[in-house]
Amino acid sequence: MKMIILSVLLVSTSFLTHKLNAALALAVASNGKFGIAHDSGYNPSGVAAQAIEKCKARGGADARIAYATGIRAAHGAVAVSDNGTGKIVGFCFTAGEHHQVNVMGDAKKDDERAAIKDCQKKGGQNPKVAVSW
């Protein structure tokens, strides 16, 4: 079931691989559930509400916004502790312009490593990338 949810999340965020001037929000709950929402029309408050609702729909009763931006978000990753089943969520979102300069590295892998490191910094053990784009 978790793989189905993550697959749906990945498909729903795959459009972010294109540079969009849009609002983006990540909501997380204390039980490790999360939701990501976007709006290409740039509606930050609406996107935050959507992310919270998506998180709640996945079982995150106390969902709160962990990250929100109104800039181009071209790459990102979310990591979850305890081999992807834990309660600690780490994340990394990077604006498209920053990765245009990074021609020597792999932007997606950089974001995945940063999300894992963020999860570990928060106390997460054995974090795994739940979704990246």
C-alpha positions in Angstrom: 0.0 0.0 0.0 2.8 2.4 0.9 4.4 1.8 -2.5 1.1 2.6 -4.2 0.8 5.9 -2.3 4.5 6.8 -3.1 3.9 5.9 -6.8 0.9 8.2 -6.9 2.8 10.9 -5.2 5.7 10.5 -7.6 3.4 10.7 -10.6 1.6 13.7 -9.2 4.9 15.6 -8.7 6.6 14.5 -11.9 5.6 17.7 -13.7 8.0 19.5 -11.4 10.9 18.3 -13.5 10.0 21.1 -15.8 10.7 24.7 -14.6 7.5 26.3 -13.5 7.0 29.5 -11.7 4.6 28.1 -9.2 3.9 27.7 -5.5 4.9 24.5 -3.8 4.3 23.2 -0.3 5.2 20.2 1.8 3.1 19.2 4.8 4.3 16.6 7.3 2.7 15.0 10.4 4.3 13.5 13.5 3.6 10.0 12.3 5.8 10.5 9.2 2.9 11.0 6.7 3.4 13.8 4.2 1.7 15.6 1.4 3.0 17.7 -1.5 0.9 20.3 -3.4 1.6 22.7 -6.2 -0.2 25.5 -8.1 1.2 26.8 -11.4 -1.1 29.8 -10.9 1.0 30.9 -7.9 -1.4 30.6 -5.0 0.8 30.0 -1.9 -2.1 29.9 0.7 -4.1 27.5 -1.4 -1.2 25.3 -2.0 -0.4 25.1 1.7 -4.0 24.1 2.4 -3.9 21.4 -0.3 -0.6 20.0 1.1 -2.2 19.7 4.6 -5.3 18.1 3.2 -3.2 15.5 1.2 -1.2 14.8 4.3 -4.4 14.3 6.4 -5.8 12.0 3.6 -2.8 9.8 4.0 -3.3 9.5 7.8 -1.4 12.6 9.1 -3.8 13.9 11.7 -1.5 16.7 12.9 -0.2 17.9 9.5 1.8 21.1 9.4 3.6 23.0 6.6 7.3 22.1 6.7 8.3 23.9 3.5 6.7 26.3 1.1 8.0 28.3 -1.8 6.8 30.5 -4.5 9.9 30.2 -6.7 10.7 27.7 -9.5 11.1 24.3 -7.8 12.7 22.0 -10.4 14.2 19.3 -8.2 13.4 17.8 -4.8 13.4 14.8 -2.6 11.7 13.5 0.6 13.3 11.0 2.9 11.7 9.0 5.7 13.5 7.4 8.7 13.6 3.7 9.6 14.0 2.4 6.1 11.1 4.5 4.8 8.6 3.5 7.5 9.5 5.9 10.3 8.1 9.2 11.7 11.0 11.6 10.8 10.8 13.3 7.5 13.7 15.0 5.8 13.4 17.0 2.6 15.3 19.1 0.0 13.8 21.3 -2.7 16.1 23.3 -5.1 15.3 26.1 -7.4 15.9 25.3 -11.1 18.5 28.1 -11.6 20.8 26.5 -8.9 20.9 23.2 -10.8 21.6 24.8 -14.2 25.0 25.8 -12.8 25.6 22.2 -11.4 26.7 20.6 -14.7 29.2 18.3 -13.1 26.9 16.7 -10.7 23.5 14.8 -10.7 20.9 17.2 -9.3 18.4 14.5 -8.4 21.1 12.5 -6.5 22.3 15.7 -4.8 18.7 16.4 -3.5 18.3 12.8 -2.4 21.5 12.9 -0.4 20.4 16.3 1.1 17.0 14.9 2.1 18.6 11.9 3.7 21.1 14.2 5.6 18.2 16.4 6.7 16.3 13.4 8.0 19.4 12.2 9.9 20.0 15.7 11.3 16.5 15.5 12.8 17.3 12.2 14.4 16.1 9.8 11.7 17.8 6.4 11.6 18.4 4.6 8.3 16.4 7.0 6.2 15.4 6.1 2.7 14.3 8.3 -0.1 10.5 8.1 -0.4 10.1 10.3 -3.5 12.4 12.4 -5.7 12.0 14.3 -9.0 
